[in-house]
Amino acid sequence: QVQLVESGGGLVQPGGSLRLSCVASGIRFSFYELGWYRQAPGKERELVAFITTDSATRYGKSLKGRFTISRDNAKNTVYLQMNSLNPEDTAIYYCYCEDTWGQGTQVTVSS
């Protein structure tokens, strides 16, 4: 059974950057696709980025160029590099794999 543990969230000023990490266990990591989603207060959960087993990527609308998803199969970890953050990026960010969600990590963008 897959388990996902996110980290790296926090408070950042507008224009700043954060890197989120998600460590997966219980699976043969390199065989699975993974994604990052986010949910802001009062809004539906939405796709942020997705990465395939051969590291092909896709992004939610308007996020490509600011956000970059990557994976390190040796560390069973998927990353989300977030740059040029703005208050609209404030949300809980969740890692996703095989119908399983992590517990989420809070990202708050505020001055």
MODELLER restraints for C-alpha pairs under 7 A, 6 or more apart:
rsr = mdl.restraints
at = mdl.atoms
rsr.add(forms.Gaussian(group=physical.xy_distance, feature=features.Distance(at['CA:1:A'], at['CA:26:A']), mean=5.25, stdev=0.5))
rsr.add(forms.Gaussian(group=physical.xy_distance, feature=features.Distance(at['CA:1:A'], at['CA:27:A']), mean=6.89, stdev=0.5))
rsr.add(forms.Gaussian(group=physical.xy_distance, feature=features.Distance(at['CA:2:A'], at['CA:24:A']), mean=6.73, stdev=0.5))
rsr.add(forms.Gaussian(group=physical.xy_distance, feature=features.Distance(at['CA:2:A'], at['CA:25:A']), mean=5.66, stdev=0.5))
rsr.add(forms.Gaussian(group=physical.xy_distance, feature=features.Distance(at['CA:2:A'], at['CA:26:A']), mean=4.58, stdev=0.5))
rsr.add(forms.Gaussian(group=physical.xy_distance, feature=features.Distance(at['CA:2:A'], at['CA:27:A']), mean=5.63, stdev=0.5))
rsr.add(forms.Gaussian(group=physical.xy_distance, feature=features.Distance(at['CA:2:A'], at['CA:100:A']), mean=6.94, stdev=0.5))
rsr.add(forms.Gaussian(group=physical.xy_distance, feature=features.Distance(at['CA:3:A'], at['CA:24:A']), mean=5.59, stdev=0.5))
rsr.add(forms.Gaussian(group=physical.xy_distance, feature=features.Distance(at['CA:3:A'], at['CA:25:A']), mean=5.21, stdev=0.5))
rsr.add(forms.Gaussian(group=physical.xy_distance, feature=features.Distance(at['CA:3:A'], at['CA:26:A']), mean=6.23, stdev=0.5))
rsr.add(forms.Gaussian(group=physical.xy_distance, feature=features.Distance(at['CA:4:A'], at['CA:22:A']), mean=6.30, stdev=0.5))
rsr.add(forms.Gaussian(group=physical.xy_distance, feature=features.Distance(at['CA:4:A'], at['CA:23:A']), mean=5.71, stdev=0.5))
rsr.add(forms.Gaussian(group=physical.xy_distance, feature=features.Distance(at['CA:4:A'], at['CA:24:A']), mean=4.63, stdev=0.5))
rsr.add(forms.Gaussian(group=physical.xy_distance, feature=features.Distance(at['CA:4:A'], at['CA:25:A']), mean=6.66, stdev=0.5))
rsr.add(forms.Gaussian(group=physical.xy_distance, feature=features.Distance(at['CA:4:A'], at['CA:95:A']), mean=6.78, stdev=0.5))
rsr.add(forms.Gaussian(group=physical.xy_distance, feature=features.Distance(at['CA:4:A'], at['CA:101:A']), mean=6.74, stdev=0.5))
rsr.add(forms.Gaussian(group=physical.xy_distance, feature=features.Distance(at['CA:4:A'], at['CA:102:A']), mean=4.68, stdev=0.5))
rsr.add(forms.Gaussian(group=physical.xy_distance, feature=features.Distance(at['CA:5:A'], at['CA:22:A']), mean=5.32, stdev=0.5))
rsr.add(forms.Gaussian(group=physical.xy_distance, feature=features.Distance(at['CA:5:A'], at['CA:23:A']), mean=5.30, stdev=0.5))
rsr.add(forms.Gaussian(group=physical.xy_distance, feature=features.Distance(at['CA:5:A'], at['CA:24:A']), mean=6.61, stdev=0.5))
rsr.add(forms.Gaussian(group=physical.xy_distance, feature=features.Distance(at['CA:5:A'], at['CA:102:A']), mean=5.56, stdev=0.5))
rsr.add(forms.Gaussian(group=physical.xy_distance, feature=features.Distance(at['CA:5:A'], at['CA:103:A']), mean=6.75, stdev=0.5))
rsr.add(forms.Gaussian(group=physical.xy_distance, feature=features.Distance(at['CA:6:A'], at['CA:21:A']), mean=5.51, stdev=0.5))
rsr.add(forms.Gaussian(group=physical.xy_distance, feature=features.Distance(at['CA:6:A'], at['CA:22:A']), mean=4.24, stdev=0.5))
rsr.add(forms.Gaussian(group=physical.xy_distance, feature=features.Distance(at['CA:6:A'], at['CA:23:A']), mean=6.55, stdev=0.5))
rsr.add(forms.Gaussian(group=physical.xy_distance, feature=features.Distance(at['CA:6:A'], at['CA:95:A']), mean=6.69, stdev=0.5))
rsr.add(forms.Gaussian(group=physical.xy_distance, feature=features.Distance(at['CA:6:A'], at['CA:102:A']), mean=6.48, stdev=0.5))
rsr.add(forms.Gaussian(group=physical.xy_distance, feature=features.Distance(at['CA:6:A'], at['CA:104:A']), mean=6.10, stdev=0.5))
rsr.add(forms.Gaussian(group=physical.xy_distance, feature=features.Distance(at['CA:6:A'], at['CA:105:A']), mean=6.08, stdev=0.5))
rsr.add(forms.Gaussian(group=physical.xy_distance, feature=features.Distance(at['CA:7:A'], at['CA:20:A']), mean=5.76, stdev=0.5))
rsr.add(forms.Gaussian(group=physical.xy_distance, feature=features.Distance(at['CA:7:A'], at['CA:21:A']), mean=5.28, stdev=0.5))
rsr.add(forms.Gaussian(group=physical.xy_distance, feature=features.Distance(at['CA:7:A'], at['CA:22:A']), mean=6.44, stdev=0.5))
rsr.add(forms.Gaussian(group=physical.xy_distance, feature=features.Distance(at['CA:7:A'], at['CA:105:A']), mean=6.09, stdev=0.5))
rsr.add(forms.Gaussian(group=physical.xy_distance, feature=features.Distance(at['CA:8:A'], at['CA:19:A']), mean=5.97, stdev=0.5))
rsr.add(forms.Gaussian(group=physical.xy_distance, feature=features.Distance(at['CA:8:A'], at['CA:20:A']), mean=4.50, stdev=0.5))
rsr.add(forms.Gaussian(group=physical.xy_distance, feature=features.Distance(at['CA:8:A'], at['CA:21:A']), mean=6.12, stdev=0.5))
rsr.add(forms.Gaussian(group=physical.xy_distance, feature=features.Distance(at['CA:9:A'], at['CA:20:A']), mean=6.26, stdev=0.5))
rsr.add(forms.Gaussian(group=physical.xy_distance, feature=features.Distance(at['CA:9:A'], at['CA:105:A']), mean=5.30, stdev=0.5))
rsr.add(forms.Gaussian(group=physical.xy_distance, feature=features.Distance(at['CA:9:A'], at['CA:106:A']), mean=5.25, stdev=0.5))
rsr.add(forms.Gaussian(group=physical.xy_distance, feature=features.Distance(at['CA:9:A'], at['CA:107:A']), mean=4.91, stdev=0.5))
rsr.add(forms.Gaussian(group=physical.xy_distance, feature=features.Distance(at['CA:10:A'], at['CA:106:A']), mean=6.10, stdev=0.5))
rsr.add(forms.Gaussian(group=physical.xy_distance, feature=features.Distance(at['CA:10:A'], at['CA:107:A']), mean=5.03, stdev=0.5))
rsr.add(forms.Gaussian(group=physical.xy_distance, feature=features.Distance(at['CA:10:A'], at['CA:108:A']), mean=6.09, stdev=0.5))
rsr.add(forms.Gaussian(group=physical.xy_distance, feature=features.Distance(at['CA:11:A'], at['CA:107:A']), mean=6.17, stdev=0.5))
rsr.add(forms.Gaussian(group=physical.xy_distance, feature=features.Distance(at['CA:11:A'], at['CA:108:A']), mean=4.75, stdev=0.5))
rsr.add(forms.Gaussian(group=physical.xy_distance, feature=features.Distance(at['CA:11:A'], at['CA:109:A']), mean=5.89, stdev=0.5))
rsr.add(forms.Gaussian(group=physical.xy_distance, feature=features.Distance(at['CA:12:A'], at['CA:108:A']), mean=6.30, stdev=0.5))
rsr.add(forms.Gaussian(group=physical.xy_distance, feature=features.Distance(at['CA:12:A'], at['CA:109:A']), mean=4.99, stdev=0.5))
rsr.add(forms.Gaussian(group=physical.xy_distance, feature=features.Distance(at['CA:12:A'], at['CA:110:A']), mean=6.30, stdev=0.5))
rsr.add(forms.Gaussian(group=physical.xy_distance, feature=features.Distance(at['CA:13:A'], at['CA:109:A']), mean=5.44, stdev=0.5))
rsr.add(forms.Gaussian(group=physical.xy_distance, feature=features.Distance(at['CA:13:A'], at['CA:110:A']), mean=5.05, stdev=0.5))
rsr.add(forms.Gaussian(group=physical.xy_distance, feature=features.Distance(at['CA:13:A'], at['CA:111:A']), mean=5.02, stdev=0.5))
rsr.add(forms.Gaussian(group=physical.xy_distance, feature=features.Distance(at['CA:14:A'], at['CA:85:A']), mean=5.45, stdev=0.5))
rsr.add(forms.Gaussian(group=physical.xy_distance, feature=features.Distance(at['CA:14:A'], at['CA:86:A']), mean=4.81, stdev=0.5))
rsr.add(forms.Gaussian(group=physical.xy_distance, feature=features.Distance(at['CA:14:A'], at['CA:87:A']), mean=6.58, stdev=0.5))
rsr.add(forms.Gaussian(group=physical.xy_distance, feature=features.Distance(at['CA:14:A'], at['CA:109:A']), mean=5.80, stdev=0.5))
rsr.add(forms.Gaussian(group=physical.xy_distance, feature=features.Distance(at['CA:14:A'], at['CA:110:A']), mean=6.00, stdev=0.5))
rsr.add(forms.Gaussian(group=physical.xy_distance, feature=features.Distance(at['CA:14:A'], at['CA:111:A']), mean=6.47, stdev=0.5))
rsr.add(forms.Gaussian(group=physical.xy_distance, feature=features.Distance(at['CA:15:A'], at['CA:84:A']), mean=4.20, stdev=0.5))
rsr.add(forms.Gaussian(group=physical.xy_distance, feature=features.Distance(at['CA:15:A'], at['CA:85:A']), mean=4.91, stdev=0.5))
rsr.add(forms.Gaussian(group=physical.xy_distance, feature=features.Distance(at['CA:15:A'], at['CA:86:A']), mean=6.19, stdev=0.5))
rsr.add(forms.Gaussian(group=physical.xy_distance, feature=features.Distance(at['CA:16:A'], at['CA:83:A']), mean=6.20, stdev=0.5))
rsr.add(forms.Gaussian(group=physical.xy_distance, feature=features.Distance(at['CA:16:A'], at['CA:84:A']), mean=5.48, stdev=0.5))
rsr.add(forms.Gaussian(group=physical.xy_distance, feature=features.Distance(at['CA:16:A'], at['CA:85:A']), mean=5.48, stdev=0.5))
rsr.add(forms.Gaussian(group=physical.xy_distance, feature=features.Distance(at['CA:17:A'], at['CA:82:A']), mean=5.40, stdev=0.5))
rsr.add(forms.Gaussian(group=physical.xy_distance, feature=features.Distance(at['CA:17:A'], at['CA:83:A']), mean=4.42, stdev=0.5))
rsr.add(forms.Gaussian(group=physical.xy_distance, feature=features.Distance(at['CA:17:A'], at['CA:84:A']), mean=6.20, stdev=0.5))
rsr.add(forms.Gaussian(group=physical.xy_distance, feature=features.Distance(at['CA:17:A'], at['CA:85:A']), mean=6.19, stdev=0.5))
rsr.add(forms.Gaussian(group=physical.xy_distance, feature=features.Distance(at['CA:18:A'], at['CA:81:A']), mean=6.15, stdev=0.5))
rsr.add(forms.Gaussian(group=physical.xy_distance, feature=features.Distance(at['CA:18:A'], at['CA:82:A']), mean=5.28, stdev=0.5))
rsr.add(forms.Gaussian(group=physical.xy_distance, feature=features.Distance(at['CA:18:A'], at['CA:83:A']), mean=6.78, stdev=0.5))
rsr.add(forms.Gaussian(group=physical.xy_distance, feature=features.Distance(at['CA:19:A'], at['CA:79:A']), mean=6.77, stdev=0.5))
rsr.add(forms.Gaussian(group=physical.xy_distance, feature=features.Distance(at['CA:19:A'], at['CA:80:A']), mean=5.53, stdev=0.5))
rsr.add(forms.Gaussian(group=physical.xy_distance, feature=features.Distance(at['CA:19:A'], at['CA:81:A']), mean=4.41, stdev=0.5))
rsr.add(forms.Gaussian(group=physical.xy_distance, feature=features.Distance(at['CA:19:A'], at['CA:82:A']), mean=5.99, stdev=0.5))
rsr.add(forms.Gaussian(group=physical.xy_distance, feature=features.Distance(at['CA:20:A'], at['CA:79:A']), mean=5.52, stdev=0.5))
rsr.add(forms.Gaussian(group=physical.xy_distance, feature=features.Distance(at['CA:20:A'], at['CA:80:A']), mean=4.98, stdev=0.5))
rsr.add(forms.Gaussian(group=physical.xy_distance, feature=features.Distance(at['CA:20:A'], at['CA:81:A']), mean=6.44, stdev=0.5))
rsr.add(forms.Gaussian(group=physical.xy_distance, feature=features.Distance(at['CA:21:A'], at['CA:77:A']), mean=6.59, stdev=0.5))
rsr.add(forms.Gaussian(group=physical.xy_distance, feature=features.Distance(at['CA:21:A'], at['CA:78:A']), mean=5.87, stdev=0.5))
rsr.add(forms.Gaussian(group=physical.xy_distance, feature=features.Distance(at['CA:21:A'], at['CA:79:A']), mean=4.58, stdev=0.5))
rsr.add(forms.Gaussian(group=physical.xy_distance, feature=features.Distance(at['CA:21:A'], at['CA:80:A']), mean=6.52, stdev=0.5))
rsr.add(forms.Gaussian(group=physical.xy_distance, feature=features.Distance(at['CA:22:A'], at['CA:77:A']), mean=5.39, stdev=0.5))
rsr.add(forms.Gaussian(group=physical.xy_distance, feature=features.Distance(at['CA:22:A'], at['CA:78:A']), mean=5.25, stdev=0.5))
rsr.add(forms.Gaussian(group=physical.xy_distance, feature=features.Distance(at['CA:22:A'], at['CA:79:A']), mean=6.36, stdev=0.5))
rsr.add(forms.Gaussian(group=physical.xy_distance, feature=features.Distance(at['CA:22:A'], at['CA:95:A']), mean=6.36, stdev=0.5))
rsr.add(forms.Gaussian(group=physical.xy_distance, feature=features.Distance(at['CA:23:A'], at['CA:76:A']), mean=5.70, stdev=0.5))
rsr.add(forms.Gaussian(group=physical.xy_distance, feature=features.Distance(at['CA:23:A'], at['CA:77:A']), mean=4.48, stdev=0.5))
rsr.add(forms.Gaussian(group=physical.xy_distance, feature=features.Distance(at['CA:23:A'], at['CA:78:A']), mean=6.70, stdev=0.5))
rsr.add(forms.Gaussian(group=physical.xy_distance, feature=features.Distance(at['CA:24:A'], at['CA:76:A']), mean=5.57, stdev=0.5))
rsr.add(forms.Gaussian(group=physical.xy_distance, feature=features.Distance(at['CA:24:A'], at['CA:77:A']), mean=6.25, stdev=0.5))
rsr.add(forms.Gaussian(group=physical.xy_distance, feature=features.Distance(at['CA:29:A'], at['CA:73:A']), mean=6.33, stdev=0.5))
rsr.add(forms.Gaussian(group=physical.xy_distance, feature=features.Distance(at['CA:29:A'], at['CA:76:A']), mean=5.65, stdev=0.5))
rsr.add(forms.Gaussian(group=physical.xy_distance, feature=features.Distance(at['CA:30:A'], at['CA:53:A']), mean=6.11, stdev=0.5))
rsr.add(forms.Gaussian(group=physical.xy_distance, feature=features.Distance(at['CA:30:A'], at['CA:73:A']), mean=5.49, stdev=0.5))
rsr.add(forms.Gaussian(group=physical.xy_distance, feature=features.Distance(at['CA:31:A'], at['CA:53:A']), mean=5.96, stdev=0.5))
rsr.add(forms.Gaussian(group=physical.xy_distance, feature=features.Distance(at['CA:32:A'], at['CA:53:A']), mean=5.75, stdev=0.5))
rsr.add(forms.Gaussian(group=physical.xy_distance, feature=features.Distance(at['CA:33:A'], at['CA:51:A']), mean=5.75, stdev=0.5))
rsr.add(forms.Gaussian(group=physical.xy_distance, feature=features.Distance(at['CA:33:A'], at['CA:52:A']), mean=4.46, stdev=0.5))
rsr.add(forms.Gaussian(group=physical.xy_distance, feature=features.Distance(at['CA:33:A'], at['CA:53:A']), mean=5.41, stdev=0.5))
rsr.add(forms.Gaussian(group=physical.xy_distance, feature=features.Distance(at['CA:33:A'], at['CA:97:A']), mean=6.57, stdev=0.5))
rsr.add(forms.Gaussian(group=physical.xy_distance, feature=features.Distance(at['CA:34:A'], at['CA:50:A']), mean=5.84, stdev=0.5))
rsr.add(forms.Gaussian(group=physical.xy_distance, feature=features.Distance(at['CA:34:A'], at['CA:51:A']), mean=5.55, stdev=0.5))
rsr.add(forms.Gaussian(group=physical.xy_distance, feature=features.Distance(at['CA:34:A'], at['CA:52:A']), mean=6.71, stdev=0.5))
rsr.add(forms.Gaussian(group=physical.xy_distance, feature=features.Distance(at['CA:34:A'], at['CA:96:A']), mean=5.71, stdev=0.5))
rsr.add(forms.Gaussian(group=physical.xy_distance, feature=features.Distance(at['CA:34:A'], at['CA:97:A']), mean=4.95, stdev=0.5))
rsr.add(forms.Gaussian(group=physical.xy_distance, feature=features.Distance(at['CA:35:A'], at['CA:49:A']), mean=5.64, stdev=0.5))
rsr.add(forms.Gaussian(group=physical.xy_distance, feature=features.Distance(at['CA:35:A'], at['CA:50:A']), mean=4.13, stdev=0.5))
rsr.add(forms.Gaussian(group=physical.xy_distance, feature=features.Distance(at['CA:35:A'], at['CA:51:A']), mean=6.21, stdev=0.5))
rsr.add(forms.Gaussian(group=physical.xy_distance, feature=features.Distance(at['CA:35:A'], at['CA:95:A']), mean=5.81, stdev=0.5))
rsr.add(forms.Gaussian(group=physical.xy_distance, feature=features.Distance(at['CA:35:A'], at['CA:96:A']), mean=5.00, stdev=0.5))
rsr.add(forms.Gaussian(group=physical.xy_distance, feature=features.Distance(at['CA:35:A'], at['CA:97:A']), mean=6.61, stdev=0.5))
rsr.add(forms.Gaussian(group=physical.xy_distance, feature=features.Distance(at['CA:36:A'], at['CA:47:A']), mean=6.45, stdev=0.5))
rsr.add(forms.Gaussian(group=physical.xy_distance, feature=features.Distance(at['CA:36:A'], at['CA:48:A']), mean=5.35, stdev=0.5))
rsr.add(forms.Gaussian(group=physical.xy_distance, feature=features.Distance(at['CA:36:A'], at['CA:49:A']), mean=5.24, stdev=0.5))
rsr.add(forms.Gaussian(group=physical.xy_distance, feature=features.Distance(at['CA:36:A'], at['CA:50:A']), mean=6.31, stdev=0.5))
rsr.add(forms.Gaussian(group=physical.xy_distance, feature=features.Distance(at['CA:36:A'], at['CA:93:A']), mean=6.77, stdev=0.5))
rsr.add(forms.Gaussian(group=physical.xy_distance, feature=features.Distance(at['CA:36:A'], at['CA:94:A']), mean=5.61, stdev=0.5))
rsr.add(forms.Gaussian(group=physical.xy_distance, feature=features.Distance(at['CA:36:A'], at['CA:95:A']), mean=4.72, stdev=0.5))
rsr.add(forms.Gaussian(group=physical.xy_distance, feature=features.Distance(at['CA:36:A'], at['CA:96:A']), mean=6.10, stdev=0.5))
rsr.add(forms.Gaussian(group=physical.xy_distance, feature=features.Distance(at['CA:37:A'], at['CA:45:A']), mean=6.53, stdev=0.5))
rsr.add(forms.Gaussian(group=physical.xy_distance, feature=features.Distance(at['CA:37:A'], at['CA:46:A']), mean=5.41, stdev=0.5))
rsr.add(forms.Gaussian(group=physical.xy_distance, feature=features.Distance(at['CA:37:A'], at['CA:47:A']), mean=4.48, stdev=0.5))
rsr.add(forms.Gaussian(group=physical.xy_distance, feature=features.Distance(at['CA:37:A'], at['CA:48:A']), mean=4.85, stdev=0.5))
rsr.add(forms.Gaussian(group=physical.xy_distance, feature=features.Distance(at['CA:37:A'], at['CA:49:A']), mean=6.93, stdev=0.5))
rsr.add(forms.Gaussian(group=physical.xy_distance, feature=features.Distance(at['CA:37:A'], at['CA:93:A']), mean=5.71, stdev=0.5))
rsr.add(forms.Gaussian(group=physical.xy_distance, feature=features.Distance(at['CA:37:A'], at['CA:94:A']), mean=5.13, stdev=0.5))
rsr.add(forms.Gaussian(group=physical.xy_distance, feature=features.Distance(at['CA:37:A'], at['CA:95:A']), mean=6.45, stdev=0.5))
rsr.add(forms.Gaussian(group=physical.xy_distance, feature=features.Distance(at['CA:38:A'], at['CA:45:A']), mean=5.45, stdev=0.5))
rsr.add(forms.Gaussian(group=physical.xy_distance, feature=features.Distance(at['CA:38:A'], at['CA:46:A']), mean=5.51, stdev=0.5))
rsr.add(forms.Gaussian(group=physical.xy_distance, feature=features.Distance(at['CA:38:A'], at['CA:47:A']), mean=6.63, stdev=0.5))
rsr.add(forms.Gaussian(group=physical.xy_distance, feature=features.Distance(at['CA:38:A'], at['CA:48:A']), mean=6.51, stdev=0.5))
rsr.add(forms.Gaussian(group=physical.xy_distance, feature=features.Distance(at['CA:38:A'], at['CA:91:A']), mean=5.90, stdev=0.5))
rsr.add(forms.Gaussian(group=physical.xy_distance, feature=features.Distance(at['CA:38:A'], at['CA:92:A']), mean=5.44, stdev=0.5))
rsr.add(forms.Gaussian(group=physical.xy_distance, feature=features.Distance(at['CA:38:A'], at['CA:93:A']), mean=4.27, stdev=0.5))
rsr.add(forms.Gaussian(group=physical.xy_distance, feature=features.Distance(at['CA:38:A'], at['CA:94:A']), mean=5.82, stdev=0.5))
rsr.add(forms.Gaussian(group=physical.xy_distance, feature=features.Distance(at['CA:39:A'], at['CA:45:A']), mean=4.31, stdev=0.5))
rsr.add(forms.Gaussian(group=physical.xy_distance, feature=features.Distance(at['CA:39:A'], at['CA:46:A']), mean=6.37, stdev=0.5))
rsr.add(forms.Gaussian(group=physical.xy_distance, feature=features.Distance(at['CA:39:A'], at['CA:91:A']), mean=5.24, stdev=0.5))
rsr.add(forms.Gaussian(group=physical.xy_distance, feature=features.Distance(at['CA:39:A'], at['CA:92:A']), mean=5.36, stdev=0.5))
rsr.add(forms.Gaussian(group=physical.xy_distance, feature=features.Distance(at['CA:39:A'], at['CA:93:A']), mean=6.61, stdev=0.5))
rsr.add(forms.Gaussian(group=physical.xy_distance, feature=features.Distance(at['CA:40:A'], at['CA:90:A']), mean=6.41, stdev=0.5))
rsr.add(forms.Gaussian(group=physical.xy_distance, feature=features.Distance(at['CA:40:A'], at['CA:91:A']), mean=4.19, stdev=0.5))
rsr.add(forms.Gaussian(group=physical.xy_distance, feature=features.Distance(at['CA:40:A'], at['CA:92:A']), mean=6.38, stdev=0.5))
rsr.add(forms.Gaussian(group=physical.xy_distance, feature=features.Distance(at['CA:47:A'], at['CA:60:A']), mean=5.34, stdev=0.5))
rsr.add(forms.Gaussian(group=physical.xy_distance, feature=features.Distance(at['CA:48:A'], at['CA:59:A']), mean=5.64, stdev=0.5))
rsr.add(forms.Gaussian(group=physical.xy_distance, feature=features.Distance(at['CA:48:A'], at['CA:60:A']), mean=4.76, stdev=0.5))
rsr.add(forms.Gaussian(group=physical.xy_distance, feature=features.Distance(at['CA:49:A'], at['CA:58:A']), mean=5.65, stdev=0.5))
rsr.add(forms.Gaussian(group=physical.xy_distance, feature=features.Distance(at['CA:49:A'], at['CA:59:A']), mean=4.24, stdev=0.5))
rsr.add(forms.Gaussian(group=physical.xy_distance, feature=features.Distance(at['CA:49:A'], at['CA:60:A']), mean=5.98, stdev=0.5))
rsr.add(forms.Gaussian(group=physical.xy_distance, feature=features.Distance(at['CA:49:A'], at['CA:69:A']), mean=6.30, stdev=0.5))
rsr.add(forms.Gaussian(group=physical.xy_distance, feature=features.Distance(at['CA:50:A'], at['CA:57:A']), mean=5.51, stdev=0.5))
rsr.add(forms.Gaussian(group=physical.xy_distance, feature=features.Distance(at['CA:50:A'], at['CA:58:A']), mean=5.35, stdev=0.5))
rsr.add(forms.Gaussian(group=physical.xy_distance, feature=features.Distance(at['CA:50:A'], at['CA:59:A']), mean=6.42, stdev=0.5))
rsr.add(forms.Gaussian(group=physical.xy_distance, feature=features.Distance(at['CA:51:A'], at['CA:57:A']), mean=4.51, stdev=0.5))
rsr.add(forms.Gaussian(group=physical.xy_distance, feature=features.Distance(at['CA:51:A'], at['CA:58:A']), mean=6.76, stdev=0.5))
rsr.add(forms.Gaussian(group=physical.xy_distance, feature=features.Distance(at['CA:51:A'], at['CA:69:A']), mean=6.82, stdev=0.5))
rsr.add(forms.Gaussian(group=physical.xy_distance, feature=features.Distance(at['CA:66:A'], at['CA:82:A']), mean=6.06, stdev=0.5))
rsr.add(forms.Gaussian(group=physical.xy_distance, feature=features.Distance(at['CA:66:A'], at['CA:83:A']), mean=5.13, stdev=0.5))
rsr.add(forms.Gaussian(group=physical.xy_distance, feature=features.Distance(at['CA:66:A'], at['CA:84:A']), mean=6.30, stdev=0.5))
rsr.add(forms.Gaussian(group=physical.xy_distance, feature=features.Distance(at['CA:67:A'], at['CA:80:A']), mean=6.76, stdev=0.5))
rsr.add(forms.Gaussian(group=physical.xy_distance, feature=features.Distance(at['CA:67:A'], at['CA:81:A']), mean=5.54, stdev=0.5))
rsr.add(forms.Gaussian(group=physical.xy_distance, feature=features.Distance(at['CA:67:A'], at['CA:82:A']), mean=4.54, stdev=0.5))
rsr.add(forms.Gaussian(group=physical.xy_distance, feature=features.Distance(at['CA:67:A'], at['CA:83:A']), mean=6.17, stdev=0.5))
rsr.add(forms.Gaussian(group=physical.xy_distance, feature=features.Distance(at['CA:68:A'], at['CA:80:A']), mean=5.66, stdev=0.5))
rsr.add(forms.Gaussian(group=physical.xy_distance, feature=features.Distance(at['CA:68:A'], at['CA:81:A']), mean=5.05, stdev=0.5))
rsr.add(forms.Gaussian(group=physical.xy_distance, feature=features.Distance(at['CA:68:A'], at['CA:82:A']), mean=6.62, stdev=0.5))
rsr.add(forms.Gaussian(group=physical.xy_distance, feature=features.Distance(at['CA:69:A'], at['CA:79:A']), mean=5.59, stdev=0.5))
rsr.add(forms.Gaussian(group=physical.xy_distance, feature=features.Distance(at['CA:69:A'], at['CA:80:A']), mean=4.60, stdev=0.5))
rsr.add(forms.Gaussian(group=physical.xy_distance, feature=features.Distance(at['CA:69:A'], at['CA:81:A']), mean=6.38, stdev=0.5))
rsr.add(forms.Gaussian(group=physical.xy_distance, feature=features.Distance(at['CA:70:A'], at['CA:78:A']), mean=5.77, stdev=0.5))
rsr.add(forms.Gaussian(group=physical.xy_distance, feature=features.Distance(at['CA:70:A'], at['CA:79:A']), mean=5.23, stdev=0.5))
rsr.add(forms.Gaussian(group=physical.xy_distance, feature=features.Distance(at['CA:70:A'], at['CA:80:A']), mean=6.63, stdev=0.5))
rsr.add(forms.Gaussian(group=physical.xy_distance, feature=features.Distance(at['CA:71:A'], at['CA:77:A']), mean=5.81, stdev=0.5))
rsr.add(forms.Gaussian(group=physical.xy_distance, feature=features.Distance(at['CA:71:A'], at['CA:78:A']), mean=4.23, stdev=0.5))
rsr.add(forms.Gaussian(group=physical.xy_distance, feature=features.Distance(at['CA:71:A'], at['CA:79:A']), mean=5.98, stdev=0.5))
rsr.add(forms.Gaussian(group=physical.xy_distance, feature=features.Distance(at['CA:72:A'], at['CA:78:A']), mean=6.30, stdev=0.5))
rsr.add(forms.Gaussian(group=physical.xy_distance, feature=features.Distance(at['CA:85:A'], at['CA:109:A']), mean=6.73, stdev=0.5))
rsr.add(forms.Gaussian(group=physical.xy_distance, feature=features.Distance(at['CA:86:A'], at['CA:109:A']), mean=5.91, stdev=0.5))
rsr.add(forms.Gaussian(group=physical.xy_distance, feature=features.Distance(at['CA:87:A'], at['CA:109:A']), mean=4.74, stdev=0.5))
rsr.add(forms.Gaussian(group=physical.xy_distance, feature=features.Distance(at['CA:87:A'], at['CA:110:A']), mean=5.93, stdev=0.5))
rsr.add(forms.Gaussian(group=physical.xy_distance, feature=features.Distance(at['CA:89:A'], at['CA:109:A']), mean=6.72, stdev=0.5))
rsr.add(forms.Gaussian(group=physical.xy_distance, feature=features.Distance(at['CA:90:A'], at['CA:107:A']), mean=5.39, stdev=0.5))
rsr.add(forms.Gaussian(group=physical.xy_distance, feature=features.Distance(at['CA:90:A'], at['CA:108:A']), mean=4.59, stdev=0.5))
rsr.add(forms.Gaussian(group=physical.xy_distance, feature=features.Distance(at['CA:90:A'], at['CA:109:A']), mean=5.47, stdev=0.5))
rsr.add(forms.Gaussian(group=physical.xy_distance, feature=features.Distance(at['CA:91:A'], at['CA:106:A']), mean=6.09, stdev=0.5))
rsr.add(forms.Gaussian(group=physical.xy_distance, feature=features.Distance(at['CA:91:A'], at['CA:107:A']), mean=5.53, stdev=0.5))
rsr.add(forms.Gaussian(group=physical.xy_distance, feature=features.Distance(at['CA:91:A'], at['CA:108:A']), mean=6.64, stdev=0.5))
rsr.add(forms.Gaussian(group=physical.xy_distance, feature=features.Distance(at['CA:92:A'], at['CA:104:A']), mean=5.82, stdev=0.5))
rsr.add(forms.Gaussian(group=physical.xy_distance, feature=features.Distance(at['CA:92:A'], at['CA:105:A']), mean=5.42, stdev=0.5))
rsr.add(forms.Gaussian(group=physical.xy_distance, feature=features.Distance(at['CA:92:A'], at['CA:106:A']), mean=4.38, stdev=0.5))
rsr.add(forms.Gaussian(group=physical.xy_distance, feature=features.Distance(at['CA:92:A'], at['CA:107:A']), mean=5.99, stdev=0.5))
rsr.add(forms.Gaussian(group=physical.xy_distance, feature=features.Distance(at['CA:93:A'], at['CA:104:A']), mean=5.26, stdev=0.5))
rsr.add(forms.Gaussian(group=physical.xy_distance, feature=features.Distance(at['CA:93:A'], at['CA:105:A']), mean=5.27, stdev=0.5))
rsr.add(forms.Gaussian(group=physical.xy_distance, feature=features.Distance(at['CA:93:A'], at['CA:106:A']), mean=6.22, stdev=0.5))
rsr.add(forms.Gaussian(group=physical.xy_distance, feature=features.Distance(at['CA:94:A'], at['CA:101:A']), mean=6.52, stdev=0.5))
rsr.add(forms.Gaussian(group=physical.xy_distance, feature=features.Distance(at['CA:94:A'], at['CA:102:A']), mean=5.74, stdev=0.5))
rsr.add(forms.Gaussian(group=physical.xy_distance, feature=features.Distance(at['CA:94:A'], at['CA:103:A']), mean=6.74, stdev=0.5))
rsr.add(forms.Gaussian(group=physical.xy_distance, feature=features.Distance(at['CA:94:A'], at['CA:104:A']), mean=4.41, stdev=0.5))
rsr.add(forms.Gaussian(group=physical.xy_distance, feature=features.Distance(at['CA:94:A'], at['CA:105:A']), mean=6.62, stdev=0.5))
rsr.add(forms.Gaussian(group=physical.xy_distance, feature=features.Distance(at['CA:95:A'], at['CA:101:A']), mean=5.79, stdev=0.5))
rsr.add(forms.Gaussian(group=physical.xy_distance, feature=features.Distance(at['CA:95:A'], at['CA:102:A']), mean=5.26, stdev=0.5))
rsr.add(forms.Gaussian(group=physical.xy_distance, feature=features.Distance(at['CA:95:A'], at['CA:104:A']), mean=6.95, stdev=0.5))
rsr.add(forms.Gaussian(group=physical.xy_distance, feature=features.Distance(at['CA:96:A'], at['CA:102:A']), mean=6.53, stdev=0.5))
